[in-house]
């Protein structure tokens, strides 16, 4: 049984997000009959209805290890389809605050992101999203009038080390954005036979000093992304 999440069950379709306040916002804004099942360790676990389908909304905290704990425990209590909706830093000038991306893959250091005990030293994780769920995200985004970019992201455990030289190196390798959880989450999903994908909102440009982002713009984009994620989740067959 889970050590951290105190709920005994969860719907098989779950939207994941890092910030507990954001999980509350999504649940209160998008679900019918939202119910808070667990709040232990700041992992907010909600259950409710979206388009009359039972879904969960859960906060996973910051970083790969925290996201892995939550994903493992959700798997124990019934989750099978996961979409992370969170924020990312742009590595390219054409991705601006409020823009939305869907991950086509996530990079991380071999043995990194909290995965070092899951894989032998000679084997790298496989951070690839579920293709049908990813296609559903793109399709539902289009139906909502959105045009998210399909992009590679890099999952880093070193938030304050992400300077311009770091950004330049990742750009040269084909990455468009950097965040902290997609790589570990997608790797674990493949390992455990779960279906997972990620939809991210750009919150800043890495390596560029700038004023704090417009919180209204971020909130609006995150709510749009969360709605698309829930539509994609409920569109998949059980």
Phi, psi and omega in degrees: 000155181297147176271333190248318177273125185267354177291146181269344179204162180209147174302157184290339180258121186226131169267127178252142174210154186287312189280124178299325177293326178291323176299318178296317178301313180298315183296314184288331184270331192241343183259149169264136182056050179293141181225127177278116184267328186201145176222014181301137178060018182081004176275096182280124184240113180248150171231144178189192181246136172231119186052041177066014178251132177295131178221163173243152171230124189223137174270138184248003179077194186256130170093163183302310182302318179295316179297323179294319177301312182295315181297319178299315184287326175295321176300322180297330187250014168122354180288139180227338181231125187231136169232123173274127172243113183208201181245161180211157174266133180286140174254356183231145185293342181273356173257116187246167180304128181099343177292153184244137176233153172244132184283131170262353177177158181226129179266152170202166179291139178302127182078006182261188177065027180080008185259004190299332180269353179274332186235146174293158185304330183273000184242129176270149175299165179240088184271071180243138181281161175293126186294321181292320179293320177296317177298321178296321176300314181294319181294313180291328175298316179298321180292340177264009179078020181254153179229072180292151177274137172274118192214157170275135175239157176247131179261117186242147174260010187235072187307312186274001176265001186274080181264189184294324178293322175298314179299316181297319180295315180294321177301320181294340180263003175096009180273142181256340183204163179229141177209203189231346192236339188298315182302306177300318183296314181293322178298313180296321179301316178295323180291324185263000180076026176266164176250124186216151173207174184223140175230123191235148176251132179289126182250343182193170175251119186296134176085000181245122175289129182206163177291160180304142181296155176296111185293331177295319178295315179298315181300315181297315181294321179295320177295320177297316180296319180296319178298316178298317181299317179294320177299319179294317181298315183283346179281340182284145177291150179303000000 
